[in-house]
Amino acid sequence: MHRVGHISYRDERGDNAQHENDAGAIAGFSNQLTSAQGQIASCNGTILTLSNRLDESLSASLTLSNHLIEAESTIVLDTEQITNLNRHVAEMESENQTLGRRVMDLTKPSGRPHEPNCFDRGQSESGK
């Protein structure tokens, strides 16, 4: 019997040692888990901050893109207006040249008798 009691005692002592080892391992794993959870929470905060910055950058990029589109539209409209103005200037220069030729034709002496024109009316009326 003594042997049985001695073996039984050793088994309890071995069980207690195993239990203490297991409890220590569990405590270690629990501490590691707590530490990992803290690191995850910290990383989640960093990810949230980066996500917010990305949203802000996207918003700024969209605003810039809209300004660029508006500027391009303004350039197209201005280019059309410049084209129209250049066309108008060319028309006015052509008309000016035509009028210049008419003035030259009206003022150059001819071999034939003077024919009354609109300028003569003003002179003949003022001479009366």
WOBEL-V739762 format. One line per field, one symbol per residue. ss: DSSP state (a for helix, b for strand, c for the rest). phi: phi as a letter, one per 40 degrees, with the letter a starting at -180 (. if undefined). burial: 1 if it has 9 or more other ideal C-beta (glycine too) atoms within 8 Angstrom, else 0. A space follows every 50 residues. Layout:
ss->???
phi->???
burial->???
This chain:
ss->caaaaaaaaaaaaaaaaaaaaaaaaaaaaaaaaaaaaaaaaaaaaaaaaa aaaaaaaaaaaaaaaaaaaaaaaaaaaaaaaaaaaaaaaaaaaaaaaaaa aaaaaaaccccccccccaaaaaaaaaac
phi->.dcccccccccccccccccccccccccccccccccccccccccccccccc cccccccccccccccccccccccccccccccccccccccccccccccccc cccccccccbcbccccbcccdccccccc
burial->00000000000000000000000000000000000000000000000000 00000000000000000000000000000000000000000000000000 0000000000000000000110010000
